[in-house]
Amino acid sequence: MDTDIREHRRRWLAQEAAADRIVSRVGALYRTHGVVTSLGGRRLIGLASIDVLGTITRTAVHPDDLTGVDRELADLELILDALTEIEPGPVSLDLTALSAGWRREGGTDPVRHLRAALDLPAGVSPAAGAGEQRDHGEARDVVLYGFGRIGRILARLLITHAGGGHGLRLRAIVVRPGGENDLKKRASLLRHDSVHGDFPGTVTVDEANSSILANGTLIRVISAADPESIDYAALGIHDAIIVDNTGRFRDAAGLERHLAAPGAGRVLLTAPGRGAIKNVVFGVNDDTITAEDRILSAASCTTNAITPVLRVLQDAYGVDHGHVETVHSFTNDQNLIDNFHTGDRRGRSAALNMVLTETGAATAVAKAIPALAGKLTGSSIRVPTPNVSLAVLNLELETATTRDEVNERLHRVAASSTLRQQIDFVAEPELVSSDLVGSHRAGIVDGLATIVRDKNLILYVWYDNEFGYSCQVMRVLERMAGAHPRVLPARVPA
């Protein structure tokens, strides 16, 4: 028994040491070459070694096979060493797929295999992302107009993804005029979060220059009542993408007010856009973004959660009609206790009630998938939880199927398709909403809850309505800036 205990401890310490080396390589590749690495769609950047080991275990085919974990760690080190030698440039790489392909070819000469898998002749790097093609060394200024729940998570993402200073560069946040200690309070809200935990790094305040310094990113804090009253250019901010996360302006006339400010170049709305504004769900219709689009919407958290899944189902079986019910965490527009509210029912206490309200997500899906226009209805139940929501899709398909077939298809899409950044698949009997706080995916299919009867399908899709949605917003933002790296190896959706 003592021998077994010592052997397990020895193995664990060796795995921790290997994870430490992987963390170092992942960070160096990102800072030096802009390489974004992931395992089965789960990002490795910024993770501690213990988190890397947890990610490997969660993505392993046989997580209880200790020998398999050892082999996976060793393979990852070889793959990362080869990438360091290749210097592939700005690209998003799924190491799970790369190492699996390398093993299938015999597990020899990882440099040669990776050059072939990434279609890289000697000395050639992958091309930059689509959209406005920009030089990788040229940063694109970003301004967050509003600093609420989504604004602060976007700030965290922009800061922690700053890398070597290329790509997206957070220059300023715009808030309503405040009072004494306003800057310190804003910094504290960035530093601490009751749902997502403390900011991973350092946050300091420069009162004299009205700025916050976070992990080497200097952010100007601007107080303004109206968007057109700001002169960004006077602050050295040029051709900036203004991310409006206030919800105050939803149509073209309101959002165009941002473009009247000197130094503003484009606008991205973190809410469903009204009228002719293009609503973009990354992974589904982001290929429609053009350099001429001055104002775009990243749609809503619920629309982002269900649209990629509906795309898979529409392509595979066809959707005749259906209803979407969202069990949604309460939001800041509701009252903590009963009080007047302009919206129906939302004036009642969010902390004490389930509140039935409307959602436009079901109809908004049609902006990304026109074939579903007029086929879906939707409603929402706000519940007393601070984050993570659940969409229940009750669909009548055009083609009959089975539970196993639907689950197998969605599992395959989540693991090995171009929608793997949007869709996750879980089959855990003890899963609850808090387990999914911090998920990078737009939606997570709960495979154990799937119900199928001939053409009727009931599907449960979880989503972190704050962090998961913000990751989708970031992807749209990168596409607008021409800073979104190619995702390799490229795969065809299942």
N, C-alpha and C positions, 0 to 999 in steps of 0.2 A: 504493500500500500504506500509506504513512504517513497519507494522508487517511482511509483506512478505519479505521486504528488510532485516530486522534484522534476519529473519529465514534463508534466503539464506546465509547470512554472517556467522551465527552461524554454519550452516551445513558445509560450506567451511572450517572454522577454525578447526572443528572437524575432517574433512577429512585430512587436512594438518597434524594434530597431529598424526593421525593413520599412515599416510605415513612416518612421522619421525620415528615412532617405527618400521615400516617395514624395512626402510633403515638400522637402527641399527641392527636388527636381521639378515638381508641379509649379511651385512658386517662381523658380528661375525661368522656366519656359514661358510663363505668363508675363513676367516683368520685362524680360529681354526680347521676346519674339511675339508676344500677343497671342500665345497658344492657350486656348481654353480647353481644359481636359475634363472628361466626365466618365463615369462608370454606369452603363445602362441608363443614361440620361440624367444621372445625379452628379452635379458639379463637384469637383475636388478642390477648386480654388478656395483658399482661406480656411480649409478644414484642418483641425488638429489631427495628430496621428491616430488617436483613439477613434475619431470620427471616420477616418479613412478605413480602419479595420471594420467598423460597423457597416460602412457602405459596401465593402467587399463581401461581408457576410450576407447582407440583404440581397445583393445581386447575384450571389453564387447559386448555381443549379442545385448543389447539395451543401447547404451551409453548415451541416453538422460534420462534414468530412474535413478534419483538421489538415490532412495531407493535401487536400484540394486547395485549402486556403493558403498553405505554404507555397504551393505551386503557382497560385494566382499572384501572390506577392512577388515571387521571383520573376515571373513573366512580365509583370508590370514594370519592374526595375529595368529589365532588358529593353522593353519598348520605350520607356522614357529616356534611357541612355541613347537609344538610336535616334529618337526625335531631337535630342540635344545636338547630336552630330549632324543631322539633316538641316536643322534650323528652318522649319517649314514656313515661318511667317505667320501672319494673323489667320488663324483657322480654329474651328471648334472640332475637337476630336473625341470620338467615343472609344475609349481605350478597351472596353469590353469587346467591341466588334473587331478592333484592330488585333488584339491578342488572340481572339478566337480564329480569325483568318490566318494569322501567322502559324498557329498550332496545326490547323488543317493542312497547311503546306509543308509540314514537317518540322517546324520550329527551329529552322536554321537561318542564319544571316538576316536578322531583323531589319537592318538598314536597307538591304535590297528589297525585302518584302514591303516595307513601308513606302519606299519610293514608288513601287508598282501600285500599291493600294491607294496611294494619294495622287497617282498619275503625275509623279514628279521626276522629270529627267534630272540628271546631276546638275546641281547649282540653281535649280528653278524652284520658286516658292509658289504656293497657291495664289490665285488671284484674290483681290479684296472682294468684299460683299457687293450685292446688287444695290441699286438706287443711285444716288449721286456719287459716282466713283471718286474717292478722295485718296490722296497719298496717306499711307499708314502713319507717317510721322506728323501729319497735320491734325491737330485736335479740333473738335467742333464744340463751340460753346453751347451750354445748356443752362436755362433759367427755370427754376421751379416757381410758378406763380401760385402761391398757396403752400401752406406747410402743415396740413392736417395729416390724417392717418396715411393716405396714399403718398402724399408729398414727402413725409419723413422716411417712409420705406424706400421710395425712389432715391432719396438723398443717400441713404445707406448703400443702396445698390451702386449708385454712381461713384460713391467714394471708394468702396471696396473693390470695384471693378476698374479703377483708374489705371492700374498697371504702371507702365513706364511713362504715362502722361499723354499717350496718343489716344485716338478714338474720341469718346465723349468726355467732356470736361465740365463739371458743375462749377459755374461761376457765381451764381447768385440765387437767393431765394427772395420772394416778394411776399410781405405780410402786411396786414392792416396795421395802421399806426397804433402802437401800444403805449404802455405807461412805463413807470420806473422798473428797472431790472428786466425789461422786455427781452433784451438780447440774451441775458443769462437764462431766462426761462425757456427761450427757444432752444438754446444749446442743451439745456437739461432734458428737454423732450426728445432731442436727438440722441442723447447719451443713454437714457433709460426708457424702457418700454415694458409695460406690464404684461404684454402678450408675447412679444418676440425677444425679450431679454435685453441685456445691455449691448450697446454698440461695441463691435469688435475692434477696439483700438483706442485712440486718444482724441478727446474733444476739448479744445481750449477757446477762450473768448478774447478778442481784441476790441475792447470797448472804444478806443480812440478812433479806430477805422471801421467801426460797426461791422465786424467780420467774425466768422467762426472758422477756426482751423481744425480740420479733422483728418487725421492720417496723412498729413502733407497737402491736403486740398484746402485752399483758401477760398472761403465762400462769403461773398458780400451779402449782408442782410439789408434789404431795401424796404422801407415803409412807404406804402402808397395806397391811395384810395381808389385810383383808377389806372388802368393799364397804359393809356396814352400819355399819362403824365410823367412817365419814366424815361430818362435818357440813358439807355444802356451804353451807347457809344462813348459817352463822356466817362464811363467807368472802364473803358477798354474792352467792352463786350461787343462782338461783331457777328452778324449773320447768325444770331443765336436761335436755337429751337426753344420756344416758350412752351413749357408743359403746364397747361392750366388744369389744376386739380382741385379747384374751388367749387365747381359745379354751378358757379354764378352765371356763366355764359354758355349756352348750349347750341346757339344757331350761328350762322355765318356772320350776321350783322354784329353780334356781340363779340365773337372771337376775332373779327377783323380789327377790332380796337387795339389788340396787341400789336398788330403789324404797323400801327401808326407810330409806335415808339422807336426812335432811332436805335439801331443795333439789333432789332428783331428781324428774323428771317422767315421763320415758319412757326406754326402753332400745332401742338398736339393736345387734344382734349382727353382727359381720363374719365369720360362718361359717354353715354350714347349721344351722338350728334343728331341734331334735328334738321329736317329739310334735306337738301342735296349733299350735305357733308358726307364724305366717304367714311364708313365705319369699317375698321380693319381688325380682323381677328388673325393674329400672326399664326402662320402655319396653314391657313385656309385661303385667304385672299390677299395676303401681303404682297403678292406679285403684281397687284394692281397699282401699287404706289409708284408715282412718277415724280420727277423733279419739278413738275409744274404744280403739284398739289401743295398749296401753301397752308391749308388747314385740313387736318385729319382728326379722326376720332379713334380711340382704341376700344370703343364699345364699352360694355359693362363687364363686371366680374362674372356674372352668371352667363352672359352671352359667350364669353371666352371659355367658360367651363364646358358648355354643352355643344357648341358649334363644331369643334373638331370631332367629337364622338358622333354627332349627327352626320357629319360628312362621311365617316366610315360606314355607318348604317345605310345612308342613302345610296352610296356607291355599291354596296354589297347586296342590299335587299330591296331598296326603294321604300320610302315612307309615304303611306297613303294619308294618314292624319294622326294627330296625337295631342297630348296635353303635358305641359311641363309645370310641376309644382316644386317650388324652391322652399326649403326649410332654411331660412337665412338668419345669421346672427344679427342682433340689433346694430343699428348704425347711429352716427352722431346726430342725425337729423331728427331722431326720436327724443321724447322727453323721458328723463329718469323717473319722474313722478308725474301724476296726472296734471296737465296744464294745457292751455290753449295751443292748438297747432292748426295750420291752414289745411293740412291733409287729413282725410278721414281716418279715424282710429289711431293715427300716429301720436296723438296727444296723450293717449293713455300710457301708463308707466311701462317703459321698455324692460325694466328689471323685474317686473312682476307678472307680465302677461305674454301670452302668445298673441301676436297681432296679425290679423289677416289683411293683406294689402295687395296692391297691383304690382306687376312686373312687365316690362316691355321686352324682356329677353327673348320670349318665344317668337314674337313677330320680328325682332331685330335680327334673328338668325337668317332671315331671308335676304338681308343685305349682303351677307357673305355667301349664302347658298340659295340663289334665286329659285331653284327647283322646289324649295320648301315654302314658297310664298303662299300665304293663306291656309296652310295645312296645320299650323300649331296654335294652340291657345296656352295661356299661362297665368299663374297667380303665385303669390308669395306669402309665407307665414314667417313673420319675424319672431325669433325666440330669444330667451334671456341667456345667451352665450355671447362672448365678446368677439369671437372669430371662428372661422371654418363653417361652411354651409354645405347643404346637400340638395342636389337637384334630382327629382324623381321623374324620369321620362316614361310616360305611358303611351306607347306607340302601336299603331296598327300598320304592319309592314305590308308591302305588296307581294312579298315572297315568304313562304313559310320557312321556319328554321327551327333549331333546337337550342337549348340552353348551353350545351357543351360547345356547339359550333360558334355561337355568338361570343362566348367567353374566350375560346381559343383564338378567334380572330382578333379580338380587342387586346388580348395578352400579346399576341404577335406584333400588332401595331405599336404597342407601348414599348416593346423591346427592340424592334428592328424595322422601323419605318421612318419616313421623313416627318411624321407626327410624334416622334418619341419625346420631343421637348414639350409637347402639349398634353399628351395622354399618358397616364400611369394606370397600372392595373394591380390590384391587391386582392388577396384571398386569405385574409387573416380573421379567424373566428372571434377574436377579442378586440377587433378594431373599433375605436371610437373617435369622435371628432378631434379631440385634443392631440391625438397621435399624428395628425396631419398638419399641425401648425408649422409653417416654414417650408412647405412643399413648393418646389420650383415649377411644378406642372400646373397647367391651366385647370385640369380636371383629373380625378382619380376614380376609376371604375371599381366599384365594390363587387368583385366577381361572385362572392358567396350569396349575394342578395338578388342576383339576376333571376327573373322569372320569365319563362317563355311558354306559350301555349299556341301552337300553330303559327298564326301571323301576329298574335299579340305579344308584345315585348314590354316588360317593365324593367328599367335599368336605373341603378342608383349611382350617381356621380357626385363624389365629394369634391370640395375645392376650398383652398385657403383664399377667401375673398379679399384678403389684403395682400399677402406676400405673393401667392401664386399669380394673382392678377397683375401685381406690380412687375413681376418678371415678364409677363406678356407685353406690358407697356414698354419695358426696357427694350424688348426685341423689336417692337415697332419703331422706337426711337433710334435704335442702331440702324435699322433699315433706312429711315429717313435721312440719316447722316451719312449713309454709305459706309458705316463702320461695323456692320454686322458681318462677322467672319463666316466663311463657307463652313457648312457642317459636313464633315467627312468621317467615315466613308459614306458617300451618298447612297441612299437606298430607296427603292420604289415602295410606296405605301401598299400594305397588304390588302 
